Amino acid sequence: MSYSRLYPVSWDQFHRDAKALSWRLADAGRFEGIVAITRGGLVPAAIVARELDLRLIDTVCIRSYRDTTRGAPDVIKALESEDASWLIVDDLVDTGGTAQVVRGMLPNAHYATVYAKPEGRPMVDSYVTEVSQDTWILFPWDSELQPARTVAELAQDQ
């Protein structure tokens, strides 16, 4: 899939959005621990863990992107547990491929993402912001400061 839109997210905005996710999760029940989906889920998991006062944190390591190209989820490190009190945290659900794999590992866990796209949204229990399927979210850890192009300049390129 090619992405026709770019949605840059600053560190400040991401922190506010992850904290907003924490507010939603505070009403979703009591969680004993967090499973962060690496790598994108590490930052929001740290914020959510602080906000919900959770100290038990584990990871599921999955690679589904190579640059901006999405591929089949490649499980690098799995987690097997029947504990229904896990909270799974990721930065984004796109098509739901990664979410489907993790749901298979932890079917009773609560799955939360900061951002959700329409195809993957049914796979998560909680999210903060929905973006269109054709949008590439430029996370702060994937960007560098540089002069910004105007919307008009970007439209001329299409």
VENDAVEN-V38908 format. One record per residue. N is the residue number from 1. RES is the residue in three letters. SS is DSSP state (h for helix, s for strand, l for the rest). OMEGA is omega in degrees with one decimal (NA if undefined). BURIAL is + if it has 24 or more other ideal C-beta (glycine too) atoms within 12 Angstrom, else -. Layout:
# VENDAVEN-V38908
n={N N}
res={RES RES}
ss={SS SS}
omega={OMEGA OMEGA}
burial={BURIAL BURIAL}
This chain:
# VENDAVEN-V38908
n={1 2 3 4 5 6 7 8 9 10 11 12 13 14 15 16 17 18 19 20 21 22 23 24 25 26 27 28 29 30 31 32 33 34 35 36 37 38 39 40 41 42 43 44 45 46 47 48 49 50 51 52 53 54 55 56 57 58 59 60 61 62 63 64 65 66 67 68 69 70 71 72 73 74 75 76 77 78 79 80 81 82 83 84 85 86 87 88 89 90 91 92 93 94 95 96 97 98 99 100 101 102 103 104 105 106 107 108 109 110 111 112 113 114 115 116 117 118 119 120 121 122 123 124 125 126 127 128 129 130 131 132 133 134 135 136 137 138 139 140 141 142 143 144 145 146 147 148 149 150 151 152 153 154 155 156 157 158}
res={MET SER TYR SER ARG LEU TYR PRO VAL SER TRP ASP GLN PHE HIS ARG ASP ALA LYS ALA LEU SER TRP ARG LEU ALA ASP ALA GLY ARG PHE GLU GLY ILE VAL ALA ILE THR ARG GLY GLY LEU VAL PRO ALA ALA ILE VAL ALA ARG GLU LEU ASP LEU ARG LEU ILE ASP THR VAL CYS ILE ARG SER TYR ARG ASP THR THR ARG GLY ALA PRO ASP VAL ILE LYS ALA LEU GLU SER GLU ASP ALA SER TRP LEU ILE VAL ASP ASP LEU VAL ASP THR GLY GLY THR ALA GLN VAL VAL ARG GLY MET LEU PRO ASN ALA HIS TYR ALA THR VAL TYR ALA LYS PRO GLU GLY ARG PRO MET VAL ASP SER TYR VAL THR GLU VAL SER GLN ASP THR TRP ILE LEU PHE PRO TRP ASP SER GLU LEU GLN PRO ALA ARG THR VAL ALA GLU LEU ALA GLN ASP GLN}
ss={l l l l s s s s l l h h h h h h h h h h h h h h h h l l l l l l s s s s s s l l h h h h h h h h h h h h l l l l s s s s s s s s s s l l s s s s s s s s s l l l l l l l l s s s s s s s s l l l h h h h h h h h h l l l l s s s s s s s s h h h h l l l l s s s s s s l l l s s s s l h h h l l l l l l l l h h h h h h l l}
omega={172.6 -177.7 -178.8 179.9 176.8 180.0 178.9 -179.3 178.3 175.8 -179.8 -179.8 -179.3 178.6 177.8 -179.2 177.8 176.7 175.7 175.7 178.3 177.9 178.6 -177.8 178.8 178.9 -174.7 -180.0 -179.8 179.6 178.7 -178.8 -178.5 169.1 177.6 175.6 -176.8 3.1 -174.9 -178.0 -177.3 -177.8 178.7 178.3 178.1 179.9 -179.9 179.5 178.6 -175.5 -179.2 178.7 177.5 -177.8 179.9 -177.0 176.3 -179.8 164.1 -174.9 -176.9 175.4 177.7 177.1 168.6 -168.9 178.0 -179.6 -180.0 177.5 177.3 179.2 178.8 -178.0 179.4 176.7 -179.8 174.4 179.2 179.8 175.7 -176.9 -177.7 -176.2 176.0 170.6 177.7 -178.5 174.9 179.3 -169.7 164.4 -176.3 178.1 -178.1 -179.1 177.9 -180.0 179.9 178.7 -178.3 176.0 176.3 178.2 -174.7 -172.4 -177.0 -177.8 174.6 -175.2 -177.4 174.6 177.3 -178.6 180.0 172.7 -173.6 -177.5 -176.2 -174.9 179.5 -178.1 -176.7 179.1 -177.5 173.1 -177.4 -172.4 174.9 175.3 -177.9 -176.9 -176.2 -178.8 172.2 177.7 178.8 -177.6 -175.8 179.6 177.8 -174.5 175.7 177.4 176.7 178.5 -178.0 173.6 179.1 176.1 179.4 178.4 179.1 179.8 178.8 -179.9 -175.2 NA}
burial={- - - - - + + + + - - - - + + - + + + + + + - + + - - - - - + - + + + + + + + + + + + + + + + + + - + + - + - - + + + + + + - + + - - - - + - - + - - - - - + - - - - - - + + + + + + + + + + + + + + + + + + - + + - - + + + + + + + + + - + + + - + + + + + + + + + - + - + + + + + + - - - - - - - - - - - - - - - - - -}
